[in-house]
C-alpha cells in the first residue's frame, strides 16, 4: 500500500526540473523499481551511507536549497523540534519532505480463561 501511495506522489513531480533525493541508510534503491515506476533516473539521487543524524541534516539542507522537488528520508525517530526544522526547510525551498520510519507494531494478545 505504501509503495502505491509513494509512487503516485512521485509521479506528480517527475516532469519537474528539480531533483528527487532519497536518503536511506539501510539499503540501496532498486533501479528496476524506478524504471518500472516510470520515475526519471537522470533526476534521482540516492545517498545511503549516512548516519540517521547526518540524514536529518542532509534532508534539511536539501529541502531548504530548493533544488529538490521531493526529499525522502528513512529516519528511525524524529523529535518534534526536528520535524519543525524539516517543515520550515521544506517551506523555504518550496519542496516536499517525506519522512519514513520503521513501524513499531505491538500486538496485544487476548487471553481467554
Secondary structure as GFF3:
##gff-version 3
##sequence-region A 1 113
A	DSSP	alpha_helix	2	11	.	.	.	ID=ss1
A	DSSP	beta_strand	19	23	.	.	.	ID=ss2
A	DSSP	alpha_helix	31	36	.	.	.	ID=ss3
A	DSSP	three_ten_helix	41	43	.	.	.	ID=ss4
A	DSSP	beta_strand	44	47	.	.	.	ID=ss5
A	DSSP	alpha_helix	52	65	.	.	.	ID=ss6
A	DSSP	beta_strand	68	74	.	.	.	ID=ss7
A	DSSP	alpha_helix	80	93	.	.	.	ID=ss8
A	DSSP	beta_strand	96	100	.	.	.	ID=ss9
###
